[in-house]
């Protein structure tokens, strides 16, 4: 078993990274791009472990590989933004830390999972803080950046990094991977279709009933949009589902962060009443609200992609495309939708979903308002179903 075993559908990429880990074509900055679910973070994790591997192969057996894959190697730092941006002060601290020589490994490696949040051409301060480190690399530092596309990263960083583009795994590749992992073949086939190429999502659909239930609620939505009132209800339910999932994710994390802060300042009442503690607490609460807001948007974004799959299925039926639907278990509802709307109307509905997505992610429109507008746009003319 090697560090590469959990990577799905990326054979050509793996050959490149294996050669680099062995010392052929190695460079100090890498940019991994690919659509959500293609495995950018998993590829970066495997590559980081292979770079530290004692045999330079990513054997999966040595201590360096085990620590790298588990995320606990002292010379591999992980940066994952749970807010909409990465902050310039945090990046400067990271650059300073990364400039040091490795303590036990062969390299000092920094993995930035959300390099698309480093800034924009109009506001590049965070990216510029990283740019200097990439322009003038220290001999033992490697930067591994992950982003959806090259266009999402500052051009100055892209031009100084080696780009590796990941493919979306096929349904067959995901099904085979899940079956090899011990998942029942029928469940694996459903999860591969429903995940639309997202490996992590496919895993969750296999093992978590809550994930399956929330998805069923989303994909059954079009059949319920029969009136303005039902559209308003559907928008509220979708927003509440996202909040509930976010709260389930954040509750334990927020409690741990609060305890860690209290431990820093001491447990005595006078310590927790100090001005410095109150200021630190206010800062923590502000950051937690930012994280929660971003998580809600991420959950809604995933739900909207599930919703888009229903309308794409309806278009496929309308034009007689062969093959199984993404939402094969809802074929009856999808057939009703295909009969009630023309392919042109269905395309306009998909556009309405992407408009809502853009409003929330790019223009900070409150989710409830964006979802209400979207739901009304998805109601079939005359309430036809």
MODA-V53043 format. One line per field, one symbol per residue. ss: DSSP state (a for helix, b for strand, c for the rest). burial: 1 if it has 16 or more other ideal C-beta (glycine too) atoms within 10 Angstrom, else 0. A space follows every 10 residues. Layout:
BEGIN
ss = ???
burial = ???
END
This chain:
BEGIN
ss = cccccccccc aaaaaaaaaa acccccccbb bbbcccccca aaaaaaaaaa aacccccccc ccaaaaaaaa cccccbbbbc cccccccaaa aaaaaaaacc cccccccbbb bbccaaaccb ccbcaaaaaa aaaaaccccc bbbbbbbcca aaccaaaacc cbbbbccccc aaaaaaaaaa ccccaaaaaa aaaaacccaa aaaaaaacaa aaaaaaaaac aaaacccaaa aaaaaaaaaa aaaaaaaaaa aaaaaaaaaa aaaaacccaa aaccaaaaaa aaaaaaaaaa aaaaaaaaaa aaaaaaaaaa aaaaaaaacc cccccccaaa aaaaaaaaaa ccaaaaaaaa aaaaaaaaaa aaacccaaaa aaaaaaaacc aaacc
burial = 0111011111 0011011101 1000000111 1111011111 1111111111 1110011111 0101101110 0010110110 1110111100 1101100100 0100111111 1111111110 0001011011 1011001001 1111111100 0011011101 1001011110 1011111100 0010001111 1111111110 1111110000 1101101110 1101100000 1001101110 1110110011 0001001000 0000100000 0000001000 0000000100 1111111111 0111111111 1111111100 0000111001 0011011101 1000110011 0110011011 1000101001 1111101111 00001
END
